[in-house]
Amino acid sequence: VTASAKPTQPQTVRDVAPQSVPAKLASAMAVPAAFLALFSGLPADAAVPGAEAVPSAFAAYGHYLGLVLVTLALGTERILIKEDMTEKEFDLMANADILYGLAGTLMTYTGYLRVTQYGKGWEFYQHEPIFWVKIVLFSVLGAASFFPTTKIIQLAVSKRNPETPYKPMSPKLVARMTTILNGELSAILLIPLTATLMARGVGYADWLPWQAPAGLVAVTLFGLGGKYIKEALDWSEDEAGVKATFSDSS
């Protein structure tokens, strides 16, 4: 009887306190995990265990790095584009456009890896409408870039000819490229937002067939891409020349 009446307070301190440490640690780790998930677009519960953890991390890093470099390249082109651009500034803009192409390729490849091999997988993304909104925005971004890239290549080739002196872009071409670059920057600013929404399953629809949005992506990429390439190849400075003639005569 005496043994059964012994106090049990020390047992509570020894047993309960150690059990609360993992719970407190998990609660503390939930805050930075949620913070990282918000800005990375990766679901908080999408940890990749085992041997795939390292390649998954590198794929995510490459995807984010590509996004940063694309934004940096577009911002550089937007700052440099002007009517009285010097030859040195044009060379810098041409290099920024090369960086843009390489960074866009990196984003595309690492994005493909994240959709098909890591994260939540294709079975999830194909039924996520916001994922397809993100892909459409990326298609617009790529298609619109065909015009500036084509004109930059043409001007760079012309500049390499020793018989052809360097001429800055006309006001008409500067205005057109500025409009397109502004549109590209608007698209790139919306892509991280769609990534954070799709990672959380916002708008998920089991009934959505992937063929329909994929068709829209193809039409956007090839339709707009062909339009911008044709516009660049058929570009004429006649209107600018007429305006210059009127201003000189006045």
N, C-alpha and C positions, 0 to 999 in steps of 0.2 A: 504493500500500500504506500509505503514511504517513497519507493522508487517511482511510482506512477505520479507522484505529486511534485516531482522536480520541475523547476521553472524551465521554460523553453526559449527565453529571450535570446541567448547567444546563438541558438540554431537559426533564428530568423535573420540575424546579422550575417552569418556565414553563408547561408544558402540563397537568400533573396538578393543581397547586394551584388554578388557576382553575376547573377542572371540578368540584372538590369543594365550591365555594361554593354552587351551586344545590342540591346534595344536602343540605348542612347546613341551608340555609334552609328547604327543604321539610320536613326532620325537625323543625326548631324550630316551624314553623307547624302541624304535625300535632297538637301537644299542645293549643294553644288551640282549634283547630278541633274536636277531639274533645270538649273541655270544653263548648264552646258547643252542639254537637250533642246532648250528653247532657241539658242543661237546656232546650233549645228544642224538642226533639222532632223537629227537622228532620234528615234523614239527612246525614251528613258529605259524601256524594258527590252531594248534590242541588243543587249550585250552578246557578243560572239564568243563562245567558250572555246577552249582547246586550241588546236593548231591554227585555226582560222582567225584568231584574235589579232595577230600581228598584220597579216595581209589586209584584214578588214580595216585596221587603223590606218594603214598606208593609203588604202583606197579613199577613205574619208578625208585624210589630209590632202591628197592630190586633188580631190574635188573642191575643197575649200580654197586651196592655193590657186587653182585654176580660176575660181570666181574672183578672187582678189586681183589676180593679174589681168583678167579681162576688164575689170572695172578700172584698174590703173591705166591700161592701154587706151581705153575709150576716153577717159578723162584727159589723158595727155593729148590725144588727137583733137578733142574739143577745145582745149586751151590754145593749141598751136594754130588751128585753122583761122586764117584771116586773109584779107586781100593783099596786104603788103608782106606776105611771108617771105623770109629770106631763104636762101638756098640751104643754109645750115638747119634752119627750122624745118624745112621740108624733109631733109634727110632724117631728122629726129622723128618726125611724124611717120615716115615710111618704116622706120625701125619699130615704132610703137604698133604699127599695123601688123608687122610680122609677129611681134609678141602676142598681139590679139589672136592671130590665127593659131599659134602654138598653144596658148592658154585655152582657147575654145576646144581644141582637139583633146587636151588633157581633161577638161571638164566632161566631154562626151564619153571618153573611154572609161574614166573612173565612175561616172554616173551609170554607165552600162554595168560595170562590175557590182556596184552597190544595189542595183535593182535585181540582178539575176543571181548573185551569189551571196550577198550579205544583206543586213537589214531585215526587213519583213518578207522580202522575196516577191517574185513576179505575181504569185497568186493573190497577194494583197494589192499591189500597185495597179494591176490591170483593172480593178474595180473601184479605184479611187479617182473620182472626177478631177480633184484639184491637182493630182499628179499629171493628168493630161493637160490641164491649164498651164502648168509649169513647162511641159514639153512644147506646147504651142508658143509660149513666150520665148523659149529658147530657139524655136524655129524662126520666129520673127526676127530675133536678134541675129541669127546667122544669115538669113535671107537678105536683110537690110544691109548687112556689111558688104555684100557683093558690089554695091555701087561705089562706096569709097575705095575699096580695095582695087577694083578695076581701074578707076581714075588714077589712083596713086601709082599703080604699075605702069600705066601709059605715060604718066609724067616722068617717072623714074627712067624708063627706057629712053624717052626723048631727051632727058637731061644728060644721059651718058653719051649722046652723039656730040662730038666736038664741034660739028658744024651748026648745031642748034643751041643758041644761047638759052640760059635758064629764064623762064618767064613765070612770075607768080600766078596763082589761080585767079581767074576772072571773078568779079563780084557775083555773077550769076552762079558759077560753080561753087563758090564759097557759101552762098546762101543755101543751095541745095544740100551740100554736104553737112552744113550746120543743122539743118532740119532733120536729116537722117540720124546724125550722131545724137541729137537730143532724144529722138525716139528710141534709139538703142539704150541710152542711159536710163530712160524711163522703164524699159523692159527689164534691165538688169537689176533695178531697184525692187521690182516686184517679185523676182524669182526667189529670194530668201523668204519672203512672206508665204508664198505658196508652199515652200519646202517645210516650214514649221507647221502649217495647217495640215498638209497631207500626212506628215509623220504622226499626227495625232488622230488620224482617221476621220477628219471632218468631212462630211458628205459621202462617206463610204456607201457604196451601193452594190449589192451582190448581183443585181439584175443587169448591170451595165456591161454590154459586150465590148471588148477592147477594140474590135475591128472598126467601130464607128469613130471613136476619137483618134485612132491611129490613122484613119483616112483623112481626117481633118488636119492632122500634123503633116501628112504627105502633101496635101493640097497647099497648105501654108508655106512649107519649105520650098517646094519646086515651083509653085505658082508665083509667089512673091520673088523667089530667087531668080527665076527666068525674067520676070518683069524688070528687076533692078539691073541685071546684067545687060538686057537689051537697051535700057535707058542709058546706061553708061557707054555702051558701044555706039549708040546713035546720037550721043550728046553733040549739040551744036551751040556755038557761041554767037550765032547770028543776032539773037535778041540783044545780047550784051553789046555787040558791035554797033547795032542801030542806036542804042541808048548813048553810047560813047560819041557817036557821030553827031547826034542832036545836041549833046552837052558842049561839044567842041565848037559847033556852029553858033551856039548862043553866046 
